[in-house]
Amino acid sequence: MIAPGLRRRIVLVCVVASVSAPCAGLARSDAADVSAWVGNSRSSLRLIAGTQTTGQGFLRAGIEIKLAPGWKTYWRYPGDSGIAPRFDFARSTNVQSVAVQWPAPHAWRDDAGTAIGYKGNVILPLRVVPQNPAQPVELALAFDYAICERVCIPESGNTALRLPASAADHDAALAAAEASVPKQSAVGADANLTIRAVKREGEWPHPRIVVEVAAPAGESVDLFAEGPSADWALPLPEPAGEAREGVRRFAFDIDGVPPGVDAKGATLRLTAVAGSNAVEVPFRLD
């Protein structure tokens, strides 16, 4: 057992080199709403664009990742095993900022621990803010990510797409991905899926956090906990029984805090997932 305070995120060793070396140039498509696919038989990616709404202040786009059966890739917080994706939009033109959104993930448990991420096809929605809204945007992406089956393999790809697109044939898929992004909420909000209560048990520096999640009957529920920065490595909240009918209880210890950091006063991000619904709630460790 790892002693409290000494927990480390386990990162799988990449035992097979990626055969999809980073591209010297960018795979471009100036037509319609998609870039060219970049990748191999295990995984590939492309950029897609959605219908743009006048006056919303940003352009809608997405990173579509296609995975072969049995392979998975990782969420922004990959869990005990895995590597979070890295995005580089520095080669874009007329781009002020790009915000990456994350559809609700799933958890998988094996001998290496718990991984959090996606299987099959996934679209990561993007909100692209132009520097000059009157001019077109050239969105250029350099993307590093990991995929795993029995082994973990690093992958990368470079691609680009001009926005706004002349068509939006993939708008429905992008809209579905946007709808699956966890909704911002608050503790105790009145909804079908909600984090009803959060409380601290025990003393610092390693108290136990107990979370009550209300979800529709019959739905399996996952709960994920993240620290305020990527160097936190909180354990996965584990089921701790039912508080009352329709309310599931989860618990986790405040462990995996970066060295020298006082967890008191930090704001955690709790994400609850049940079926096609997901909510994201901030919680301050007072």
Buried (B, 14 or more C-beta within 10 A) or exposed (E): EEEEEEBEBBBBEBEEEBEBEEEEEBBBBEEBBBBBBBBBEBBBBBBBBBBBEEEEEBBBBBBBBBBBEEBBBBBBBBBBBBBBBEBEBEBBBBBEEBEBBBBBBBBBEEEBBBBBBBBEEBBBBBBBBBEEBEEBBBBBBBBBBBBBEEEBBBBBBBBBBBBBBEEBEBBEBBBEBBEBBBBEBEBEBEEEBBBBBBEBEEEEEBBBBBBBBBBEEEBEBBBBBBBBEEEBBBBBBEEBEEBEEEBBBBBBBBBBBEEEEEBEEBEBBBBBBBBEBBBBBEBEBE
